Amino acid sequence: MLFAQGVDRTGTGVWAAASVLYFTFVCGLDEKQLGLLLGVAAVAGIAGSPLAGRAAERFPVRGLLIASHLLRLGTMGLMLVVHDFVALLLVVAVTCLAERSAKTLEMLFATRVAGEQRGTYQALFRSIANAGYGLGAGIAAIGLAFGTTTAYQVLILGNALSYVLAAELVRRTREPAGRGLVVAAPAGAEEEPVRAGRSPWRDRGYLLFVLMDMPLSLDDSVLNVGLPVWLVHHTQAPHAVVPVFLVLNTVLVVALQLRVSAWADGPRGAVRAVRWYGFTVLASCLLIALATGAGPWTASLTLLAAGTLVTLAELMRSVTSWELAVSLAPAGAGASYLGVAGMSQSVQKAAGPLLLTGVVMAAGPVGWLALGGAASGLGLLQRRASLRRLAALDAAAGRAAAQPAGVPVAG
């Protein structure tokens, strides 16, 4: 499965690096059309996670994941022949829907396979994924250097090929028993059935976690949108610093993800990391604000330090979001819980860039300070809410263990 994810992310890296230029120079979209296209795609992606989680309670996860890869294979093929704007809207929206569905299904599959070792699995996956994105971007750079329609088409075919390979690798994996469960039963143990009527949409405690996890995922937008845009328009740092953010992020993820995952291992470790996540984002926002008005060297070094802190926040968030999404789900919870939790990243990707450019940056350095303060405050609130939720789940598990066999636990 890790190999399949690496292949998938390599193809995604190719497409991410080439897509905007393809839509602009090959399809002939103007800025407004491109913005609408990407916005609609991001909104469509929000629905992918809950739909995938719901479907995983009815069908094998492996089959659904293969179907998601093959659906993206089909939409990539359509992009080679469809240039009409309305048709492109539909094709790109379906692509993003399938992409978010695939990521949720990968998370569910990995959670069920890795069990209590899911933190280590996540660390390995993050390292492989970053390497895949980097390799894909490098491949795309070769094609973009030619700049011809044929070169763009070859890149699309390369991305499509990654879906075929990923689907074949997934087909060769074995799916754990216990369809629909967030965590499969250990080998030889009796499977706990998914409890009827247990819907995450009616679980206020879990929804509170998901709602707070959305703004606590903004590190992605800060790194990919906030830092580059702020550098270009509000500092004297040279533009050549912008690609260094990505290089720095890739190196730090590969070097530190396993260590951070070990430090934040388990529910209690994840809760501890949530607090430090908020403080780390606050420190990075403070540095971004201080870079304004500084000289080229000072601004460059300050923003690179901010990029380092944002990456550290990303490392913590990648562990805490997944761990708490599993740990805060009640015993016997279905896959729809992880589907709802997966919306955090989808919503952040859709709303994060708009929030940063339209609100935070519009307010100047004060906007960054406000964002950092909000992140640190939300981190503390998430920590408190998570501790209460874990205590309630532990108490419920204790009552269930104390009940005689066959006697239902009062709810």
C-alpha positions as a Markdown table, in Angstrom:
| # | Residue | x | y | z |
|---|---|---|---|---|
| 1 | Met | 0.0 | 0.0 | 0.0 |
| 2 | Leu | 2.8 | 2.4 | 0.8 |
| 3 | Phe | 4.3 | 1.7 | -2.7 |
| 4 | Ala | 0.9 | 2.4 | -4.3 |
| 5 | Gln | 0.6 | 5.7 | -2.4 |
| 6 | Gly | 4.1 | 6.7 | -3.6 |
| 7 | Val | 3.2 | 6.0 | -7.2 |
| 8 | Asp | -0.1 | 7.9 | -6.9 |
| 9 | Arg | 1.7 | 10.9 | -5.3 |
| 10 | Thr | 4.3 | 10.9 | -8.0 |
| 11 | Gly | 1.6 | 11.2 | -10.7 |
| 12 | Thr | -0.2 | 13.9 | -8.6 |
| 13 | Gly | 3.1 | 15.8 | -8.4 |
| 14 | Val | 3.3 | 15.8 | -12.2 |
| 15 | Trp | -0.3 | 17.0 | -12.6 |
| 16 | Ala | -0.1 | 19.6 | -9.8 |
| 17 | Ala | 3.0 | 21.2 | -11.4 |
| 18 | Ala | 1.5 | 21.3 | -14.9 |
| 19 | Ser | -2.3 | 21.7 | -14.5 |
| 20 | Val | -2.5 | 25.5 | -14.3 |
| 21 | Leu | -0.2 | 26.0 | -17.3 |
| 22 | Tyr | -2.1 | 23.3 | -19.2 |
| 23 | Phe | -5.5 | 25.0 | -18.6 |
| 24 | Thr | -4.0 | 28.3 | -19.5 |
| 25 | Phe | -2.0 | 27.6 | -22.6 |
| 26 | Val | -3.6 | 24.5 | -24.1 |
| 27 | Cys | -7.2 | 24.9 | -23.1 |
| 28 | Gly | -7.1 | 28.7 | -23.4 |
| 29 | Leu | -8.7 | 29.6 | -20.1 |
| 30 | Asp | -8.4 | 33.2 | -18.8 |
| 31 | Glu | -7.7 | 34.1 | -15.2 |
| 32 | Lys | -11.4 | 34.3 | -14.1 |
| 33 | Gln | -12.2 | 30.9 | -15.8 |
| 34 | Leu | -9.2 | 29.3 | -14.2 |
| 35 | Gly | -10.1 | 30.7 | -10.7 |
| 36 | Leu | -13.7 | 29.4 | -11.1 |
| 37 | Leu | -12.5 | 26.0 | -12.3 |
| 38 | Leu | -10.1 | 25.5 | -9.4 |
| 39 | Gly | -12.7 | 26.8 | -6.9 |
| 40 | Val | -15.4 | 24.5 | -8.2 |
| 41 | Ala | -13.0 | 21.6 | -8.1 |
| 42 | Ala | -12.0 | 22.3 | -4.5 |
| 43 | Val | -15.7 | 22.5 | -3.4 |
| 44 | Ala | -16.4 | 19.2 | -5.2 |
| 45 | Gly | -13.5 | 17.6 | -3.3 |
| 46 | Ile | -15.2 | 18.4 | 0.0 |
| 47 | Ala | -17.9 | 15.8 | -0.7 |
| 48 | Gly | -15.4 | 13.1 | -1.6 |
| 49 | Ser | -14.4 | 12.2 | 2.0 |
| 50 | Pro | -17.8 | 11.7 | 3.5 |
| 51 | Leu | -19.1 | 9.8 | 0.4 |
| 52 | Ala | -16.1 | 7.5 | 0.6 |
| 53 | Gly | -16.5 | 6.8 | 4.3 |
| 54 | Arg | -20.2 | 6.0 | 3.8 |
| 55 | Ala | -19.5 | 3.7 | 0.8 |
| 56 | Ala | -16.8 | 1.9 | 2.8 |
| 57 | Glu | -19.5 | 0.7 | 5.3 |
| 58 | Arg | -21.2 | -1.1 | 2.4 |
| 59 | Phe | -18.4 | -2.2 | 0.1 |
| 60 | Pro | -14.8 | -3.5 | 0.5 |
| 61 | Val | -12.4 | -0.6 | 0.9 |
| 62 | Arg | -9.9 | -2.2 | -1.6 |
| 63 | Gly | -12.5 | -2.3 | -4.4 |
| 64 | Leu | -13.6 | 1.3 | -3.7 |
| 65 | Leu | -10.0 | 2.5 | -3.8 |
| 66 | Ile | -9.3 | 0.7 | -7.1 |
| 67 | Ala | -12.5 | 2.3 | -8.5 |
| 68 | Ser | -11.3 | 5.8 | -7.4 |
| 69 | His | -8.0 | 5.3 | -9.2 |
| 70 | Leu | -9.8 | 4.1 | -12.3 |
| 71 | Leu | -12.3 | 7.0 | -12.2 |
| 72 | Arg | -9.4 | 9.4 | -12.2 |
| 73 | Leu | -7.8 | 7.5 | -15.1 |
| 74 | Gly | -11.0 | 8.1 | -17.0 |
| 75 | Thr | -11.1 | 11.8 | -16.2 |
| 76 | Met | -7.5 | 12.3 | -17.2 |
| 77 | Gly | -8.3 | 10.7 | -20.5 |
| 78 | Leu | -11.2 | 13.1 | -21.0 |
| 79 | Met | -8.9 | 16.1 | -20.4 |
| 80 | Leu | -7.0 | 15.2 | -23.5 |
| 81 | Val | -10.0 | 15.7 | -25.7 |
| 82 | Val | -12.3 | 18.1 | -23.7 |
| 83 | His | -11.5 | 21.8 | -24.0 |
| 84 | Asp | -15.0 | 23.3 | -23.6 |
| 85 | Phe | -15.1 | 25.3 | -20.3 |
| 86 | Val | -18.3 | 23.8 | -19.0 |
| 87 | Ala | -17.2 | 20.3 | -19.8 |
| 88 | Leu | -13.9 | 20.9 | -18.1 |
| 89 | Leu | -15.7 | 22.1 | -15.0 |
| 90 | Leu | -17.4 | 18.8 | -14.7 |
| 91 | Val | -14.3 | 16.7 | -15.5 |
| 92 | Val | -12.1 | 18.5 | -13.1 |
| 93 | Ala | -14.8 | 18.4 | -10.4 |
| 94 | Val | -15.1 | 14.7 | -10.7 |
| 95 | Thr | -11.3 | 14.3 | -10.7 |
| 96 | Cys | -11.1 | 16.2 | -7.4 |
| 97 | Leu | -14.0 | 14.3 | -5.9 |
| 98 | Ala | -12.3 | 11.0 | -6.8 |
| 99 | Glu | -9.0 | 12.2 | -5.5 |
| 100 | Arg | -10.4 | 13.2 | -2.0 |
| 101 | Ser | -12.3 | 9.9 | -1.9 |
| 102 | Ala | -9.1 | 8.0 | -2.7 |
| 103 | Lys | -7.2 | 9.8 | 0.1 |
| 104 | Thr | -9.9 | 9.0 | 2.6 |
| 105 | Leu | -10.0 | 5.3 | 1.6 |
| 106 | Glu | -6.2 | 5.1 | 1.8 |
| 107 | Met | -6.4 | 6.5 | 5.3 |
| 108 | Leu | -9.1 | 4.1 | 6.3 |
| 109 | Phe | -7.2 | 1.1 | 4.8 |
| 110 | Ala | -4.0 | 2.1 | 6.5 |
| 111 | Thr | -5.7 | 2.6 | 9.8 |
| 112 | Arg | -7.2 | -0.8 | 9.6 |
| 113 | Val | -3.9 | -2.4 | 8.5 |
| 114 | Ala | -1.5 | -0.6 | 10.9 |
| 115 | Gly | -3.7 | -0.6 | 14.0 |
| 116 | Glu | -1.9 | 0.8 | 16.9 |
| 117 | Gln | 1.2 | 1.4 | 14.7 |
| 118 | Arg | -0.7 | 4.0 | 12.6 |
| 119 | Gly | 1.5 | 6.8 | 13.7 |
| 120 | Thr | 4.6 | 5.0 | 12.4 |
| 121 | Tyr | 2.7 | 4.2 | 9.2 |
| 122 | Gln | 1.7 | 7.8 | 8.8 |
| 123 | Ala | 5.3 | 8.9 | 9.2 |
| 124 | Leu | 6.5 | 6.5 | 6.5 |
| 125 | Phe | 3.7 | 7.5 | 4.2 |
| 126 | Arg | 4.5 | 11.2 | 4.6 |
| 127 | Ser | 8.1 | 10.7 | 3.8 |
| 128 | Ile | 7.2 | 8.6 | 0.7 |
| 129 | Ala | 4.5 | 11.0 | -0.4 |
| 130 | Asn | 6.9 | 14.0 | -0.2 |
| 131 | Ala | 9.5 | 12.1 | -2.2 |
| 132 | Gly | 6.8 | 11.3 | -4.8 |
| 133 | Tyr | 5.6 | 14.9 | -5.1 |
| 134 | Gly | 9.2 | 16.0 | -5.6 |
| 135 | Leu | 9.9 | 13.4 | -8.2 |
| 136 | Gly | 6.6 | 14.2 | -10.0 |
| 137 | Ala | 7.4 | 17.9 | -10.0 |
| 138 | Gly | 10.8 | 17.1 | -11.4 |
| 139 | Ile | 9.3 | 15.1 | -14.2 |
| 140 | Ala | 6.8 | 17.9 | -14.9 |
| 141 | Ala | 9.7 | 20.4 | -15.2 |
| 142 | Ile | 11.2 | 18.4 | -18.0 |
| 143 | Gly | 7.9 | 18.4 | -20.0 |
| 144 | Leu | 7.2 | 22.1 | -19.2 |
| 145 | Ala | 10.7 | 23.0 | -20.6 |
| 146 | Phe | 9.4 | 21.9 | -24.0 |
| 147 | Gly | 6.1 | 23.9 | -23.6 |
| 148 | Thr | 4.3 | 22.2 | -26.5 |
| 149 | Thr | 0.8 | 20.7 | -26.5 |
| 150 | Thr | 2.3 | 17.3 | -27.0 |
| 151 | Ala | 4.5 | 17.7 | -24.0 |
| 152 | Tyr | 1.5 | 18.6 | -21.8 |
| 153 | Gln | -0.4 | 15.6 | -23.2 |
| 154 | Val | 2.5 | 13.3 | -22.3 |
| 155 | Leu | 2.5 | 14.6 | -18.8 |
| 156 | Ile | -1.2 | 13.9 | -18.5 |
| 157 | Leu | -0.7 | 10.4 | -19.8 |
| 158 | Gly | 2.1 | 9.9 | -17.2 |
| 159 | Asn | -0.3 | 10.9 | -14.4 |
| 160 | Ala | -2.9 | 8.5 | -15.8 |
| 161 | Leu | -0.4 | 5.7 | -15.9 |
| 162 | Ser | 0.3 | 6.3 | -12.2 |
| 163 | Tyr | -3.4 | 5.5 | -11.5 |
| 164 | Val | -3.2 | 2.3 | -13.4 |
| 165 | Leu | -0.1 | 1.2 | -11.5 |
| 166 | Ala | -1.6 | 2.3 | -8.1 |
| 167 | Ala | -4.8 | 0.4 | -8.8 |
| 168 | Glu | -2.8 | -2.8 | -9.6 |
| 169 | Leu | -0.7 | -2.5 | -6.5 |
| 170 | Val | -3.8 | -2.0 | -4.4 |
| 171 | Arg | -5.4 | -5.1 | -6.0 |
| 172 | Arg | -2.5 | -7.1 | -4.8 |
| 173 | Thr | -3.0 | -6.1 | -1.1 |
| 174 | Arg | -5.1 | -7.9 | 1.4 |
| 175 | Glu | -7.9 | -6.1 | 3.1 |
| 176 | Pro | -8.4 | -6.7 | 6.9 |
| 177 | Ala | -11.6 | -8.3 | 8.1 |
| 178 | Gly | -14.4 | -6.3 | 9.6 |
| 179 | Arg | -15.9 | -4.3 | 6.8 |
| 180 | Gly | -16.9 | -0.8 | 7.7 |
| 181 | Leu | -15.0 | -0.6 | 11.0 |
| 182 | Val | -12.5 | 2.2 | 11.6 |
| 183 | Val | -10.1 | -0.2 | 13.2 |
| 184 | Ala | -10.3 | -3.9 | 12.2 |
| 185 | Ala | -10.2 | -6.6 | 14.9 |
| 186 | Pro | -6.9 | -8.3 | 15.6 |
| 187 | Ala | -6.2 | -11.7 | 14.1 |
| 188 | Gly | -8.2 | -14.4 | 15.9 |
| 189 | Ala | -10.3 | -11.9 | 17.8 |
| 190 | Glu | -14.0 | -11.6 | 17.5 |
| 191 | Glu | -15.1 | -8.8 | 15.2 |
| 192 | Glu | -17.1 | -6.0 | 16.7 |
| 193 | Pro | -20.0 | -5.1 | 14.3 |
| 194 | Val | -20.6 | -1.5 | 13.2 |
| 195 | Arg | -23.3 | -0.2 | 15.5 |
| 196 | Ala | -26.5 | 0.7 | 13.7 |
| 197 | Gly | -27.6 | 4.3 | 13.9 |
| 198 | Arg | -24.1 | 5.5 | 15.0 |
| 199 | Ser | -23.8 | 8.4 | 12.7 |
| 200 | Pro | -20.9 | 11.0 | 12.9 |
| 201 | Trp | -23.3 | 13.7 | 11.8 |
| 202 | Arg | -25.3 | 13.3 | 15.0 |
| 203 | Asp | -22.2 | 13.0 | 17.3 |
| 204 | Arg | -21.7 | 16.5 | 18.5 |
| 205 | Gly | -18.5 | 15.8 | 20.3 |
| 206 | Tyr | -16.9 | 14.3 | 17.1 |
| 207 | Leu | -18.3 | 17.1 | 14.9 |
| 208 | Leu | -16.7 | 19.6 | 17.3 |
| 209 | Phe | -13.3 | 18.0 | 16.8 |
| 210 | Val | -13.8 | 18.1 | 13.0 |
| 211 | Leu | -14.9 | 21.7 | 13.0 |
| 212 | Met | -11.8 | 22.8 | 15.0 |
| 213 | Asp | -9.5 | 20.6 | 12.9 |
| 214 | Met | -10.4 | 22.6 | 9.8 |
| 215 | Pro | -8.7 | 25.9 | 10.8 |
| 216 | Leu | -6.0 | 23.9 | 12.6 |
| 217 | Ser | -5.0 | 22.6 | 9.1 |
| 218 | Leu | -4.2 | 26.0 | 7.7 |
| 219 | Asp | -0.4 | 25.3 | 7.7 |
| 220 | Asp | -0.8 | 23.9 | 4.2 |
| 221 | Ser | -2.2 | 27.1 | 2.8 |
| 222 | Val | 0.3 | 29.2 | 4.8 |
| 223 | Leu | 3.2 | 27.3 | 3.3 |
| 224 | Asn | 1.9 | 27.0 | -0.3 |
| 225 | Val | 0.1 | 30.4 | -0.6 |
| 226 | Gly | 0.7 | 32.7 | 2.3 |
| 227 | Leu | 4.5 | 32.6 | 2.4 |
| 228 | Pro | 5.1 | 33.0 | -1.4 |
| 229 | Val | 2.5 | 35.7 | -1.9 |
| 230 | Trp | 3.6 | 37.7 | 1.2 |
| 231 | Leu | 7.2 | 37.4 | 0.1 |
| 232 | Val | 6.5 | 38.7 | -3.4 |
| 233 | His | 4.1 | 41.6 | -2.5 |
| 234 | His | 5.0 | 42.7 | 1.0 |
| 235 | Thr | 8.8 | 42.1 | 1.5 |
| 236 | Gln | 12.1 | 42.9 | -0.1 |
| 237 | Ala | 13.2 | 39.2 | -0.2 |
| 238 | Pro | 14.2 | 38.0 | -3.6 |
| 239 | His | 11.7 | 35.9 | -5.5 |
| 240 | Ala | 14.3 | 33.1 | -5.8 |
| 241 | Val | 13.6 | 32.3 | -2.2 |
| 242 | Val | 10.1 | 31.0 | -3.0 |
| 243 | Pro | 11.1 | 27.6 | -4.4 |
| 244 | Val | 13.4 | 27.1 | -1.3 |
| 245 | Phe | 10.2 | 26.9 | 0.8 |
| 246 | Leu | 9.3 | 23.7 | -1.0 |
| 247 | Val | 12.8 | 22.2 | -0.8 |
| 248 | Leu | 13.1 | 23.0 | 2.9 |
| 249 | Asn | 9.7 | 21.5 | 3.6 |
| 250 | Thr | 10.5 | 18.3 | 1.7 |
| 251 | Val | 13.9 | 17.8 | 3.5 |
| 252 | Leu | 12.4 | 18.5 | 6.9 |
| 253 | Val | 9.5 | 16.1 | 6.4 |
| 254 | Val | 11.8 | 13.3 | 5.3 |
| 255 | Ala | 14.2 | 13.9 | 8.1 |
| 256 | Leu | 11.9 | 14.6 | 11.0 |
| 257 | Gln | 8.5 | 12.9 | 10.4 |
| 258 | Leu | 9.4 | 9.6 | 12.1 |
| 259 | Arg | 10.7 | 11.5 | 15.2 |
| 260 | Val | 7.7 | 13.7 | 15.4 |
| 261 | Ser | 5.4 | 10.8 | 15.1 |
| 262 | Ala | 7.2 | 8.9 | 17.9 |
| 263 | Trp | 6.9 | 12.0 | 20.1 |
| 264 | Ala | 3.2 | 12.4 | 19.4 |
| 265 | Asp | 2.4 | 8.7 | 19.5 |
| 266 | Gly | -1.0 | 7.6 | 20.8 |
| 267 | Pro | -4.1 | 9.6 | 21.7 |
| 268 | Arg | -2.4 | 11.4 | 24.7 |
| 269 | Gly | 0.7 | 12.3 | 22.6 |
| 270 | Ala | -1.6 | 13.6 | 19.8 |
| 271 | Val | -3.4 | 15.8 | 22.3 |
| 272 | Arg | -0.1 | 17.2 | 23.6 |
| 273 | Ala | 1.0 | 17.9 | 20.1 |
| 274 | Val | -2.2 | 19.9 | 19.3 |
| 275 | Arg | -1.2 | 22.5 | 21.9 |
| 276 | Trp | 2.3 | 22.9 | 20.5 |
| 277 | Tyr | 0.9 | 23.1 | 17.0 |
| 278 | Gly | -1.0 | 26.3 | 17.8 |
| 279 | Phe | 2.1 | 27.8 | 19.5 |
| 280 | Thr | 4.3 | 26.9 | 16.5 |
| 281 | Val | 1.8 | 28.5 | 14.1 |
| 282 | Leu | 1.8 | 31.6 | 16.3 |
| 283 | Ala | 5.6 | 31.8 | 16.2 |
| 284 | Ser | 5.7 | 31.4 | 12.4 |
| 285 | Cys | 3.0 | 34.1 | 11.9 |
| 286 | Leu | 5.0 | 36.5 | 14.1 |
| 287 | Leu | 8.1 | 35.9 | 11.9 |
| 288 | Ile | 6.1 | 36.6 | 8.8 |
| 289 | Ala | 4.8 | 39.8 | 10.2 |
| 290 | Leu | 8.4 | 40.9 | 11.3 |
| 291 | Ala | 9.7 | 40.2 | 7.7 |
| 292 | Thr | 7.7 | 43.2 | 6.4 |
| 293 | Gly | 9.8 | 46.2 | 5.9 |
| 294 | Ala | 13.1 | 44.4 | 6.6 |
| 295 | Gly | 16.0 | 44.3 | 4.1 |
| 296 | Pro | 16.4 | 41.5 | 1.5 |
| 297 | Trp | 18.7 | 39.3 | 3.6 |
| 298 | Thr | 16.9 | 39.8 | 6.9 |
| 299 | Ala | 13.5 | 39.2 | 5.2 |
| 300 | Ser | 14.8 | 36.1 | 3.5 |
| 301 | Leu | 16.2 | 34.5 | 6.6 |
| 302 | Thr | 13.1 | 35.5 | 8.6 |
| 303 | Leu | 10.7 | 34.0 | 6.1 |
| 304 | Leu | 12.8 | 30.8 | 5.8 |
| 305 | Ala | 12.7 | 30.5 | 9.6 |
| 306 | Ala | 8.9 | 31.0 | 9.4 |
| 307 | Gly | 8.8 | 28.2 | 6.7 |
| 308 | Thr | 10.7 | 25.9 | 9.0 |
| 309 | Leu | 8.2 | 26.5 | 11.8 |
| 310 | Val | 5.2 | 26.0 | 9.5 |
| 311 | Thr | 6.7 | 22.7 | 8.4 |
| 312 | Leu | 7.1 | 21.6 | 12.0 |
| 313 | Ala | 3.5 | 22.5 | 12.5 |
| 314 | Glu | 2.6 | 20.4 | 9.5 |
| 315 | Leu | 4.5 | 17.5 | 10.9 |
| 316 | Met | 2.5 | 17.7 | 14.1 |
| 317 | Arg | -0.8 | 18.2 | 12.4 |
| 318 | Ser | -0.3 | 15.3 | 10.0 |
| 319 | Val | 0.0 | 13.0 | 13.1 |
| 320 | Thr | -2.6 | 14.6 | 15.4 |
| 321 | Ser | -5.4 | 14.9 | 12.8 |
| 322 | Trp | -5.3 | 11.2 | 11.9 |
| 323 | Glu | -4.7 | 9.9 | 15.4 |
| 324 | Leu | -7.5 | 11.9 | 16.9 |
| 325 | Ala | -9.9 | 11.1 | 14.1 |
| 326 | Val | -9.5 | 7.5 | 15.0 |
| 327 | Ser | -9.1 | 7.8 | 18.8 |
| 328 | Leu | -12.1 | 10.1 | 19.2 |
| 329 | Ala | -14.4 | 7.9 | 17.3 |
| 330 | Pro | -16.6 | 5.6 | 19.6 |
| 331 | Ala | -16.0 | 1.9 | 19.9 |
| 332 | Gly | -17.5 | 0.1 | 16.9 |
| 333 | Ala | -17.7 | 3.3 | 14.8 |
| 334 | Gly | -18.1 | 2.9 | 11.1 |
| 335 | Ala | -15.9 | 4.2 | 8.3 |
| 336 | Ser | -18.2 | 7.2 | 7.9 |
| 337 | Tyr | -16.4 | 8.7 | 10.9 |
| 338 | Leu | -13.1 | 8.9 | 9.1 |
| 339 | Gly | -15.0 | 10.2 | 6.1 |
| 340 | Val | -16.3 | 13.1 | 8.0 |
| 341 | Ala | -12.9 | 13.8 | 9.6 |
| 342 | Gly | -11.4 | 13.8 | 6.1 |
| 343 | Met | -13.4 | 16.9 | 5.3 |
| 344 | Ser | -11.0 | 19.0 | 7.3 |
| 345 | Gln | -8.3 | 19.0 | 4.6 |
| 346 | Ser | -10.8 | 19.4 | 1.8 |
| 347 | Val | -12.4 | 22.5 | 3.4 |
| 348 | Gln | -9.0 | 23.9 | 4.2 |
| 349 | Lys | -7.8 | 23.5 | 0.6 |
| 350 | Ala | -11.0 | 25.2 | -0.7 |
| 351 | Ala | -11.3 | 28.1 | 1.9 |
| 352 | Gly | -7.7 | 28.5 | 3.1 |
| 353 | Pro | -6.2 | 30.4 | 0.2 |
| 354 | Leu | -9.2 | 32.8 | 0.1 |
| 355 | Leu | -9.0 | 33.3 | 3.9 |
| 356 | Leu | -5.3 | 34.2 | 3.7 |
| 357 | Thr | -5.4 | 36.5 | 0.6 |
| 358 | Gly | -8.8 | 38.1 | 1.3 |
| 359 | Val | -8.6 | 38.5 | 5.1 |
| 360 | Val | -5.3 | 37.9 | 6.7 |
| 361 | Met | -3.0 | 39.6 | 4.1 |
| 362 | Ala | -5.6 | 42.4 | 3.5 |
| 363 | Ala | -5.1 | 43.3 | 7.2 |
| 364 | Gly | -1.3 | 43.5 | 6.9 |
| 365 | Pro | 1.0 | 42.2 | 9.6 |
| 366 | Val | -1.8 | 42.5 | 12.1 |
| 367 | Gly | -3.7 | 39.9 | 10.2 |
| 368 | Trp | -0.8 | 37.4 | 10.6 |
| 369 | Leu | -0.7 | 38.1 | 14.3 |
| 370 | Ala | -4.5 | 37.6 | 14.6 |
| 371 | Leu | -4.1 | 34.3 | 12.6 |
| 372 | Gly | -1.4 | 33.1 | 15.0 |
| 373 | Gly | -3.4 | 34.0 | 18.1 |
| 374 | Ala | -6.4 | 32.2 | 16.7 |
| 375 | Ala | -4.4 | 29.1 | 16.0 |
| 376 | Ser | -2.9 | 29.0 | 19.4 |
| 377 | Gly | -6.3 | 29.5 | 21.1 |
| 378 | Leu | -7.9 | 26.9 | 19.0 |
| 379 | Gly | -5.1 | 24.5 | 19.8 |
| 380 | Leu | -5.8 | 24.9 | 23.5 |
| 381 | Leu | -9.5 | 24.4 | 23.0 |
| 382 | Gln | -9.0 | 21.3 | 20.8 |
| 383 | Arg | -6.7 | 19.9 | 23.5 |
| 384 | Arg | -9.3 | 20.4 | 26.2 |
| 385 | Ala | -12.2 | 19.1 | 24.1 |
| 386 | Ser | -10.1 | 16.0 | 23.1 |
| 387 | Leu | -9.2 | 15.2 | 26.7 |
| 388 | Arg | -12.8 | 15.4 | 27.7 |
| 389 | Arg | -13.9 | 13.2 | 24.8 |
| 390 | Leu | -11.2 | 10.6 | 25.5 |
| 391 | Ala | -12.3 | 10.5 | 29.2 |
| 392 | Ala | -15.9 | 10.0 | 28.2 |
| 393 | Leu | -15.0 | 7.2 | 25.8 |
| 394 | Asp | -12.8 | 5.5 | 28.4 |
| 395 | Ala | -15.7 | 5.7 | 30.9 |
| 396 | Ala | -18.1 | 4.2 | 28.4 |
| 397 | Ala | -15.7 | 1.4 | 27.7 |
| 398 | Gly | -15.3 | 0.7 | 31.4 |
| 399 | Arg | -19.1 | 0.5 | 31.8 |
| 400 | Ala | -19.3 | -1.8 | 28.9 |
| 401 | Ala | -16.7 | -4.1 | 30.3 |
| 402 | Ala | -18.4 | -4.2 | 33.7 |
| 403 | Gln | -21.8 | -5.2 | 32.2 |
| 404 | Pro | -22.7 | -8.9 | 32.1 |
| 405 | Ala | -22.7 | -10.4 | 28.7 |
| 406 | Gly | -25.8 | -9.7 | 26.7 |
| 407 | Val | -26.8 | -6.7 | 28.8 |
| 408 | Pro | -26.9 | -3.5 | 26.8 |
| 409 | Val | -24.9 | -0.5 | 28.1 |
| 410 | Ala | -27.0 | 2.6 | 28.9 |
| 411 | Gly | -26.2 | 5.3 | 26.5 |
